């Protein structure tokens, strides 16, 4: 369902007021001791910072040939605008797309784990155009999201589409939600640099949570954080997630923790972003020391691409200033398409020096009845048996909630469980 258009005007107004802040941010970023962004010395977000330039582009866009992009391409534009896709300057062409799918690097050799594309069914509306407007499919009225200089319009063959799908998702199964989304939006690639005018519905619907990569860098700098552990989530956080953050923070001697939740489209049955947000905030408020956790979100549609998406998540977090990313069991996976730790072992196969961020590899976690806390099973003291553990999983939590079953304290904090239970008992959650 498209979001209300009025939110876009609010977005532009709010961002316009922040232009002076952006200038300060750019000046201070060079002085930071933080980890460098991926592929460049400084972050280069594609959002048009200057309000006058942004207004002029918005006015120009109304007279340009335009296309309504798919949701995935809209999310890609938001991520490009936010700086998460640094050092990319826009949508990939066919050569880059094939090269990235095959070997995780562009035709010019820039490391990148997944193609960042604008794929459409029919390019007749923009045939011969050198400059076009990209319209948002997720906001009512399809307002202009970005302006694009068209460098190429190319069509993928069936074999090329198959290769890309197989390499990125490790399956061709149309039941895989990522495969289903990728293979049904069209085979025509529209490539070229873009200038982003707004952040779609994300900062309107999630004003307290949505943050760009450069905003997160700025906040970390203000806090004096140089060593930061990131936790990626598309689910509410159960006890194992909570403890993983605590373990990683202690093990790497981090200054702080970034809890970074996905705010874009998910598969059917996943818990909505606003519910996850409330649950996570309650957990942090009650069970973490003050000023140790940043709770943020980013505007992207989940790929469910398992290992490849784990590497993409590492790129995101390096770009927003994190030095470590927690990668646990079945990270970014779905169903049984990937092995439980494939998302960790893929980092052994990428070229050395591709990324500066380090991976914190989490083993199976479980609640030890003997110790009364969550531990990594590999760290269990001698004498522990299978019966001494309560195995935790997001899937199990969702199944119990959907069945109206109360979550045991080994699974979730009672205050968190209450928020989730209220959602599942509501009409929306049924």
Protein Blocks (a to p, Z undefined) as FASTA:
>chain_A
ZZdfklmmmmmmmmmmmmmmmmmmmmmmmmpcbdcdehiabdcdfbdfblklmmmmmmmm
mmpccddddfklmmmmmmmmnopmpcbfbdcdfklmmmmmmnopafkopacfbdcddddf
blklmgoiabdcdddfkbghiaafbdcddfbdcdddfklmmmmmmmmnopabfklmklmm
mmmnojcdcedddddfbehjmlmmmmmlgccfklmmmmmmmnopabdcddddfbdcdfkl
mmmmmmmmmmnopabdcddddfbdcdehiacfklmmmmmmmmmmmmpcehkaccdddddd
deklojmmmmmmmmmmmmnopabdcddehihiahjlbcfklmmmmmmmpcghkambdcdd
dddddddfklopacdfklpcehiafklpccddfklmmmmmmnopacdfklpcfklmmmmm
mmmmmmklZZ
